[in-house]
Amino acid sequence: MNFTVYPAVDISQGRCVRLLQGRFGSETVYSDNPVEVALGFSSAGARWLHIVDLDGARTGVSANRELVLEAVRLASCPVQAGGGLRTFEDVQDVLSAGANRAVLGTFALEDEAGVAAVCKEFGPRVAVSLDARGGELASHGWTVGTGIPVLDAVKAFEAGGVSAFIYTDVSRDGTMKGPDITGLRRLAEVTSRPVIASGGISSLDDLRAVARLKDEGVTGAIVGRALYEHRFSVADANLAADEVALGRAQQPPLVEP
């Protein structure tokens, strides 16, 4: 099984930003031209991109949709796109523009019938983002707690036809404090769908740790701040993932208790 690295392009107020722990108002701005950033990752060898309209995710109003669609149309690699996709027509817009996968969040939590219709029409091109705070799902761009345990929601989404899950431990997102390996394992244990990890990756060792879960069903990782702050490059990340997939990466040393 291959393992895919997804450079993240998060868009707020027309700019490419990263949030800290999903908190609006904590943005670090990395570029005023998110399309240029997306195309830079693409030309650097990204095999997929992860592009999100953060303002749309929070409010449901797709303020940055045209930027997302422009990046989708121009990128030379596959793209998964999300943020503010609240209706069948929203999903259709991004997929018709050329996105290979639509990522649903709040829509998946609030409109079971609508999501089932989307999945019936678009099947393997639909993923759900599981944004977790304290083991419970958050919605509206991570700003609203739902009280729904992450693992309880998975089976319902599977039954509705969702093809993949993106798991984010919001408390780690943008912190570069390491991925939630335990949470990823627990999720992979209860679903037969591919799981993509997001949040906390700060180094190639972090990336390798997630990639080692590929045989458990974790098929990729979204990387943001570590790329923007030049901890490693897209090429470095792809190589590290490939080495793990091929069994060529050294295991970390055992630590005695």
N, C-alpha and C positions, 0 to 999 in steps of 0.2 A: 504493500500500500504506500502510495506517495504521500508526502506531507508538504503542504503549500503555505508559503509566507504571503500575507496580504498587507502591503503598506496601506496605512490609513490616511484618508484625506477627509478631515472633519471641517465643515463649513459653517461659519456663523457670521452674520452681517456682511456677507460677501468675502470674508477672509478665511484663510486656512489657519485653524487654531487647534489647540489641545486644551481640554478641561482637566482640572485636578479633581479626582474623585467624583466626576460627573456634576460638579457645581458650576452653574452659570454665574458669571462674575469672576471666575478664577482663570479666565482664558489667558493662555500665552499665545500671542499672534506670531505665526511663522512666515506668513506671506499674505500680501494683498491680492494675489492671483492664484487661487486654488486650482484652476484648470492647468496652469503652467506647472504647478507642483505635481499634479496627477500625471501629466505627460512626462515630466522629469523622471518619476518613478518608473513609468512604462518604458521609457527609452533606456533606463538603467538596468532593465532586465526583469522587472516585476512580472510574475506569471499570472497574478490577479491583482486587482485593486479593490479596496473597501472604501466607498465614498458615502458620506452621511451628511444630510442637511440637519444640523443640530437644532436650528430654530424651528424647522418644520416638525422635528421630533417632539419638541417641547409644546408647541402651540397648535400643531395641526395645520398651520398656514405655511404653504411651501414657498417661503420667501427666497430660497436659494435654489429652487428647482431647475431654473434654466442653466445655472452653473453646473449642477449635477449632470444634466442631460448633455451639456456641451462636452464635459469630460468623458462621459460615456461614449459619445459619438466619435471622439477624436483619439481615444486611447487605443493602443495597438495590442492590448492584452484584454482578457476577460475582466469584467467589472461586476461586483455586487454592490447594489445601491439601496439606500434606505433613508429614513428620516421624513416623517410627515406623510407616509403612505397610509391613508386612512380609508380609502375606498377602492373598489374594483378598478375604477378608471385611473386612479393614481398609480396602481400597480401596472396597469396596461401601458401607461405613459412611459414609465422607465424601461419596461421590457421592449416596447416598440422602438424606443430610441436606440436599443442595442445592448442594454444591460443583460448580462447572462443570468443574473439572479436578483430578485427583489427581496429585501430584508424587511420583515414586518415586526413591529413592536406593539405599540398601544392598540392598533387595529386588531391584532391577534387576541388581545386580552378583552376587548370590548365588543367584538362582533363575530361570534363563532360561526354564524351562517355565512357572513360575508367572506371570512377566511376560507371556509369550505368551498365556496364558489370559486374563489381565486385559485385554490389548489386543484380543483377539478379542471379548470381551464389551462393552468400553466404548470401543474405538476412539479417536476424536478427543479423548476426555476424559482421556487418559493422557499425561503428560510425564515425562521423566527428567531429574534434576538431575545435571549433570556438574560435580562439585566437584574442582577441580584444584589440586594442589600441585606445582610444578616440572614441569608438563606431564603428570602422572600423576593418576589418579583417587584420591580419598580416600573412605572410607566411615565408617559408624557416627558420624554427626554430625561428619565431618571429622577424626576422631581416629585413624583407621587408614589407613595407606598401602597401596594394593593393588598397586603396581607396573605397573598397566595404563595404557598411554599413552591419553590422552583420545581422540585421533583414531582410534586402532585400535578403540575400543569402539563408535564411532558407527554403523558399518555393521551390526554385530550387533544393536544396538538398533533400527535402522531395519527390519531384516529381521523383527524380532519384532513390529513394528506400532506402535512408539512414535510419537506424532504431533508432539511438540515437545521441544526441549531447553532447559534452563536452565543457562547456563554461568557458573560462579563461579570467579574466581581467588582462592582462599582467602587468599593473602598480602595481597590488597588489601581484603578484606571488612572493613568497619567502620573503615577507615583514612582514608577520604575523600582518598586520594592519586591518584585518577583511575582510570578503567576500563582494562581490558586490551584495547585496540583491536586489537592484533596477534593475540592469542589468539582474539578474536571473529571476525576475518576468516578466520583459518585454519580455524576450525570451520565457518563458513558456506560455505567453499569445498568442504568434503567432504560436506555434507549438503543434501538437498533439503527438510528439515524446518525449520520456523521456529525461530529461536534467540532466547532471551530473555537479556539480559545482567544480571549481578548482581555487585556489589562495586566499591567505590572511588568511586562518583559523589558529588562534593562540591559541585557548582555546576550552574547551568543550562548553562554552556558544556560541562561534562562530559556532561550529558544530551544536548545537541545533537550532540556528537561521536558518541555512540552512535546517535542517531536518523538521522544521515547514512549509516549502514550499512544502512538499511531496504531499499534496492534490492539489497543483497547477501544478504538473508535474515534480518537481525536485526530482529525485529518488536516488541521491547519492552525495557524496562529496569526492574529492581527497585530501588527506592530506600528506604533506611532511615534511617541516622544523619543525613543531610542534612535530612530532613524533621523528625526529632525535635529537631534543634538549630536549626531555623528558618532554615536557609540559604536556603530558598525554600519556597513553599507548594504544595499539591496543584494549585491553580488555575494557579500559575506554571508548574509542570512540564507540565501538560496543554497550556498555551498554547505553551510552547517546542517541545514535540513536534509540535504541530499546525503551527506555522510551518515547521518543517523538512519535514514531510510535504507541505505545500503549496508548498514552494520559496520561502518568504518570508523565511527566516532568512538573515542575512548569513553568508557564509563567513568563517572566521577569516583574519586577514592572513597573507600568506606570510612566512616567516622565512628570510632569506638565510643560506646556510651560511657 
